[in-house]
Amino acid sequence: MKLSSSDRAWFDKVLRAIAAAEAGPSDADLVTAPVLTNWSAAVSPRGHVLLWGEVIGHPVLLSDHITTSQLIAIDAEAGWARTASRWYRLGRSIDALAAEVAEPVNGQAKLAGSFQFTLPGFANINDPELLQKLLATYIMRVRAIDAADRAARDGEA
């Protein structure tokens, strides 16, 4: 299997992002990273795992509400995510927002589970274990496609 030049460029970009994620972010990476708040991991209609939410400080996108490029790695406890394009610092998740909105007001009963924030056409991934499995599967698939492409190119020489 030989990739087109544009597909090869994408795979090279993703492989660099994988290597960066495996090394982990430096302090400098995170200082300059945009902040994503009220975020959630989701699967796009095309089957790509990504993040969506409100962004502050994005170097390209002017909109507050974004979907990221392909998610490569995430450590919500450490407060970072790596996509194919860049690092993100993670603020409050959409699940934390939903819990906050559901807090009791003036002694009224808590509305836990009453709020579900989703992006139309996307399926939120609320299970951290499932998210990690999906990301690991994606990385394995990228590496397999890369190896097949490199073997096909070496066979041409």
GIURUR-V796452 format. One record per residue. N is the residue number from 1. SS is DSSP state (helix for helix, strand for strand, loop for the rest). PSI is psi in degrees with one decimal (NA if undefined). NEAR is the number of other C-alpha atoms within 8 Angstrom. Layout:
# GIURUR-V796452
n=N ss=SS psi=PSI near=NEAR
n=N ss=SS psi=PSI near=NEAR
This chain:
# GIURUR-V796452
n=1 ss=loop psi=123.1 near=6
n=2 ss=loop psi=126.0 near=8
n=3 ss=loop psi=150.7 near=8
n=4 ss=loop psi=165.2 near=6
n=5 ss=helix psi=-36.7 near=6
n=6 ss=helix psi=-38.7 near=7
n=7 ss=helix psi=-38.5 near=8
n=8 ss=helix psi=-42.1 near=9
n=9 ss=helix psi=-41.8 near=8
n=10 ss=helix psi=-46.2 near=8
n=11 ss=helix psi=-37.3 near=10
n=12 ss=helix psi=-41.3 near=8
n=13 ss=helix psi=-45.6 near=10
n=14 ss=helix psi=-39.5 near=11
n=15 ss=helix psi=-37.3 near=10
n=16 ss=helix psi=-39.4 near=8
n=17 ss=helix psi=-38.5 near=14
n=18 ss=helix psi=-46.7 near=12
n=19 ss=helix psi=-41.9 near=8
n=20 ss=helix psi=-44.0 near=9
n=21 ss=helix psi=-39.3 near=11
n=22 ss=helix psi=-31.8 near=6
n=23 ss=helix psi=-26.4 near=6
n=24 ss=loop psi=157.4 near=6
n=25 ss=loop psi=144.8 near=10
n=26 ss=loop psi=168.2 near=6
n=27 ss=helix psi=-39.7 near=6
n=28 ss=helix psi=-38.0 near=7
n=29 ss=helix psi=-44.5 near=9
n=30 ss=helix psi=-30.4 near=12
n=31 ss=helix psi=-37.8 near=6
n=32 ss=loop psi=-4.0 near=6
n=33 ss=loop psi=143.0 near=12
n=34 ss=strand psi=156.1 near=12
n=35 ss=strand psi=132.1 near=12
n=36 ss=strand psi=118.4 near=13
n=37 ss=strand psi=164.5 near=12
n=38 ss=strand psi=49.0 near=13
n=39 ss=strand psi=160.3 near=14
n=40 ss=strand psi=149.1 near=13
n=41 ss=strand psi=146.7 near=12
n=42 ss=strand psi=164.1 near=12
n=43 ss=strand psi=128.0 near=13
n=44 ss=loop psi=167.3 near=11
n=45 ss=loop psi=-23.0 near=7
n=46 ss=loop psi=2.7 near=5
n=47 ss=loop psi=12.9 near=6
n=48 ss=loop psi=137.3 near=8
n=49 ss=strand psi=130.3 near=12
n=50 ss=strand psi=178.0 near=14
n=51 ss=strand psi=151.6 near=12
n=52 ss=strand psi=152.9 near=13
n=53 ss=strand psi=-161.9 near=14
n=54 ss=strand psi=129.1 near=11
n=55 ss=strand psi=145.5 near=13
n=56 ss=strand psi=129.5 near=8
n=57 ss=loop psi=22.1 near=7
n=58 ss=loop psi=134.4 near=10
n=59 ss=loop psi=-14.9 near=5
n=60 ss=loop psi=-47.4 near=4
n=61 ss=loop psi=130.1 near=6
n=62 ss=loop psi=-18.4 near=5
n=63 ss=loop psi=147.1 near=6
n=64 ss=loop psi=-33.5 near=8
n=65 ss=strand psi=122.1 near=8
n=66 ss=strand psi=163.7 near=10
n=67 ss=strand psi=139.1 near=8
n=68 ss=loop psi=173.5 near=9
n=69 ss=loop psi=179.7 near=9
n=70 ss=loop psi=126.3 near=9
n=71 ss=strand psi=132.3 near=14
n=72 ss=strand psi=-44.9 near=14
n=73 ss=strand psi=154.4 near=11
n=74 ss=strand psi=138.9 near=8
n=75 ss=strand psi=89.0 near=8
n=76 ss=loop psi=-35.5 near=8
n=77 ss=loop psi=-38.3 near=5
n=78 ss=loop psi=-13.4 near=5
n=79 ss=loop psi=32.6 near=9
n=80 ss=strand psi=160.0 near=13
n=81 ss=strand psi=150.4 near=14
n=82 ss=strand psi=126.2 near=14
n=83 ss=strand psi=179.7 near=15
n=84 ss=loop psi=-28.3 near=12
n=85 ss=loop psi=-33.7 near=8
n=86 ss=loop psi=173.2 near=8
n=87 ss=strand psi=151.8 near=13
n=88 ss=strand psi=142.5 near=13
n=89 ss=strand psi=136.8 near=12
n=90 ss=strand psi=125.8 near=13
n=91 ss=loop psi=-148.6 near=10
n=92 ss=loop psi=136.7 near=9
n=93 ss=strand psi=164.0 near=11
n=94 ss=helix psi=-31.4 near=12
n=95 ss=helix psi=-39.7 near=8
n=96 ss=helix psi=-38.6 near=9
n=97 ss=helix psi=-45.0 near=10
n=98 ss=helix psi=-41.2 near=12
n=99 ss=helix psi=-39.0 near=10
n=100 ss=helix psi=-43.0 near=7
n=101 ss=helix psi=-31.6 near=7
n=102 ss=loop psi=-2.5 near=12
n=103 ss=loop psi=146.8 near=9
n=104 ss=loop psi=141.7 near=9
n=105 ss=loop psi=128.0 near=7
n=106 ss=loop psi=41.8 near=4
n=107 ss=loop psi=-0.4 near=5
n=108 ss=loop psi=155.4 near=6
n=109 ss=loop psi=144.5 near=6
n=110 ss=loop psi=141.8 near=8
n=111 ss=loop psi=39.1 near=9
n=112 ss=loop psi=133.9 near=8
n=113 ss=loop psi=-2.5 near=8
n=114 ss=loop psi=-21.5 near=6
n=115 ss=loop psi=129.1 near=9
n=116 ss=loop psi=112.4 near=6
n=117 ss=loop psi=124.4 near=6
n=118 ss=loop psi=162.9 near=7
n=119 ss=loop psi=124.0 near=8
n=120 ss=loop psi=131.6 near=4
n=121 ss=loop psi=-8.5 near=6
n=122 ss=loop psi=153.9 near=10
n=123 ss=strand psi=116.7 near=9
n=124 ss=strand psi=146.9 near=10
n=125 ss=loop psi=103.7 near=11
n=126 ss=loop psi=-7.3 near=7
n=127 ss=loop psi=109.4 near=6
n=128 ss=helix psi=-34.6 near=7
n=129 ss=helix psi=-44.6 near=6
n=130 ss=helix psi=-41.9 near=8
n=131 ss=helix psi=-46.1 near=11
n=132 ss=helix psi=-37.6 near=9
n=133 ss=helix psi=-41.9 near=8
n=134 ss=helix psi=-41.9 near=9
n=135 ss=helix psi=-41.4 near=12
n=136 ss=helix psi=-40.8 near=8
n=137 ss=helix psi=-42.6 near=8
n=138 ss=helix psi=-45.4 near=8
n=139 ss=helix psi=-42.3 near=10
n=140 ss=helix psi=-41.8 near=8
n=141 ss=helix psi=-42.3 near=8
n=142 ss=helix psi=-45.1 near=11
n=143 ss=helix psi=-36.6 near=9
n=144 ss=helix psi=-42.6 near=8
n=145 ss=helix psi=-40.7 near=9
n=146 ss=helix psi=-46.8 near=9
n=147 ss=helix psi=-42.3 near=8
n=148 ss=helix psi=-39.8 near=10
n=149 ss=helix psi=-44.8 near=11
n=150 ss=helix psi=-39.0 near=9
n=151 ss=helix psi=-41.2 near=8
n=152 ss=helix psi=-39.5 near=10
n=153 ss=helix psi=-39.4 near=9
n=154 ss=helix psi=-33.1 near=7
n=155 ss=helix psi=-21.9 near=6
n=156 ss=helix psi=-25.3 near=5
n=157 ss=loop psi=NA near=4
